[in-house]
Amino acid sequence: MPHDIVVGVDGSPASLAAAHWAAQEAQRRQTGLSLVHAWHRHVRPGPNIPLDSNEHDWAEQLLREAVRSVRAAHPDLRITGRLMCDATVTALLTASARSDLLVLGSLGPGALSGFVTGSVSQRVIGRSPRPVVLVRAGRSPADEHLPAMDGVAPEEIPLTPYREVLLGLRTGRPSEALIEFAFDAARWRGTGLRVLHAFRAPSRLAPARSVPLVSAAPEGPAPAPRSRTQEPADEERALMAVLRPWREKYPAVPVTAMATEGRAAVTLVQAARSAGLLVVGRHASGHRIGAHAGPVTHAVLHHAGCPVAVVPHA
């Protein structure tokens, strides 16, 4: 049974964009949406709180306005608001404990907003046992679709095809949770899935001339070194082998797969320019202290322009 999607709202344009993205996702999944706002009691109210109000009333008004905005755009969606007096990270993790997805807003390429403070999004992503999606400020529902042709009315944009879902995958330790999330995302959108596996070829450094080489008597013919053309082919065969059972499980999802030599973060950020959603993984260590997303995921969160889904896996 699908659970509600949870989205954190803080009154910023980024969180409002995340709320509208989450509402669309809830409609695709045929589930409900819960908007969560965390507030704190301070000795002195913040400068953004009017003199004739208090922190609780101001937080309640902020949440009410966010719910009203999303409900106006999605009148048929079951939407609830939840006000929590707690630390932001704790509130978000608690609210999403029984959800299928947690959605947060971020500033834009090159500057992760972190939801209220710079470190909060990173801490939530590092500790959440649920998938977390970050949505950029300024994203609109039309951005998930391919560019509309001239003469298409604004209300017809949702009828245009969705952009592909992009999955960054390592063939050495493929995660079933990660792959399943990406295939489901493509299925719900009725679009294709593009899978990228970036690999680094082993260095071929020649031994230093100053070091004498002593060779033992060969016991048999030495294996031929892999050529530069063999390596991508071998990596692509490994990628196809990983995806084969998933293609059989999701026959309606068109899949394109590519293994390319290069840095994974650079490759994914470039490919994400034409994607509707980028899906990457995060190794779940089970430790709260020092939990982090990993260098590739951290890089794409900073630089990818489309929404990024981070899926924890063992």
Protein Blocks (a to p, Z undefined) as FASTA:
>chain_A
ZZddddddehiaklmmmmmmmmmmmmmnopaddddddddddfbdcfklcfkbcfklmmmm
mmmmmmmmmmmmmmmbccddddddddfklmmmmmmmmmcbdcdddfbehiagkgoiamlm
mmmmmmmcbdcddddehiafklmpccddehiafklmmmpccddddddddfklccfklmmm
mmmmmmmnopacdddddddddddddcdfklccdddddfbdcdddddfklmmmmmmmmmmm
mmmmmmmmmmmlccdddddeddfklmmmmmmmmpcbdcdddddehpaghpaebjklmmmm
mmmmbdcdddddZZ
